[in-house]
């Protein structure tokens, strides 16, 4: 389960980073400023995502996606 959660957090980071970097370039920032902006907000976005996920696990909320990884879901179909 921890590897699955880490993979999802890294996916959130990567998607947020790409989107924010492109947006910052479209707004006219330089590449350096865009990288800094995207890195900062992507880390914050991934941290909020991970904290929300940890809070749901601490509360004991059941989640089909959280209980089994993609391989187990595909095998159970």
C-alpha positions as CSV (number, residue, x, y, z in Angstrom):
1,X,0.0,0.0,0.0
2,X,2.7,2.6,0.7
3,X,4.2,2.2,-2.7
4,X,0.8,2.7,-4.3
5,X,0.3,5.9,-2.2
6,X,3.7,7.2,-3.1
7,X,3.1,6.5,-6.8
8,X,-0.2,8.5,-6.6
9,X,1.5,11.4,-4.8
10,X,4.3,11.5,-7.4
11,X,1.7,11.4,-10.2
12,X,-0.1,14.4,-8.6
13,X,3.2,16.2,-8.4
14,X,4.2,15.5,-12.0
15,X,0.8,16.5,-13.5
16,X,0.7,19.7,-11.4
17,X,4.3,20.6,-12.3
18,X,3.7,20.3,-16.0
19,X,0.4,22.2,-16.0
20,X,1.8,25.0,-13.7
21,X,5.0,25.3,-15.8
22,X,3.1,25.6,-19.0
23,X,0.7,28.2,-17.5
24,X,3.6,30.2,-16.1
25,X,5.3,30.2,-19.5
26,X,2.0,31.3,-21.1
27,X,1.8,34.2,-18.6
28,X,5.2,35.4,-19.8
29,X,7.5,34.3,-17.0
30,X,11.0,33.1,-18.0
31,X,11.9,29.5,-17.8
32,X,13.7,29.9,-14.5
33,X,10.8,31.7,-12.9
34,X,8.4,29.1,-14.3
35,X,10.4,26.2,-13.0
36,X,10.5,27.8,-9.5
37,X,6.8,28.6,-9.5
38,X,5.8,25.1,-10.7
39,X,8.1,23.3,-8.3
40,X,6.9,25.2,-5.3
41,X,3.2,24.8,-6.0
42,X,3.6,21.2,-7.2
43,X,5.2,20.3,-3.9
44,X,2.5,22.0,-1.9
45,X,-0.2,20.3,-4.0
46,X,1.3,16.9,-3.5
47,X,1.7,17.5,0.2
48,X,-2.0,18.5,0.6
49,X,-3.0,15.4,-1.4
50,X,-0.8,13.1,0.7
51,X,-2.1,14.8,4.0
52,X,-5.7,14.3,2.9
53,X,-5.0,10.7,2.0
54,X,-3.3,10.1,5.3
55,X,-6.2,11.7,7.2
56,X,-8.7,9.5,5.4
57,X,-6.7,6.4,6.3
58,X,-6.4,7.6,9.9
59,X,-10.2,8.0,10.0
60,X,-10.6,4.5,8.8
61,X,-12.6,5.5,5.7
62,X,-12.9,2.6,3.4
63,X,-12.0,3.1,-0.2
64,X,-12.0,0.5,-2.9
65,X,-9.1,2.2,-4.7
66,X,-7.1,2.5,-1.5
67,X,-7.6,-1.1,-0.4
68,X,-6.2,-2.7,-3.5
69,X,-3.7,-1.6,-6.1
70,X,-4.3,-1.6,-9.9
71,X,-3.0,-5.1,-10.3
72,X,-5.4,-6.6,-7.9
73,X,-8.3,-4.6,-9.4
74,X,-7.5,-5.9,-12.9
75,X,-7.2,-9.5,-11.6
76,X,-10.6,-9.3,-9.8
77,X,-12.5,-8.3,-12.9
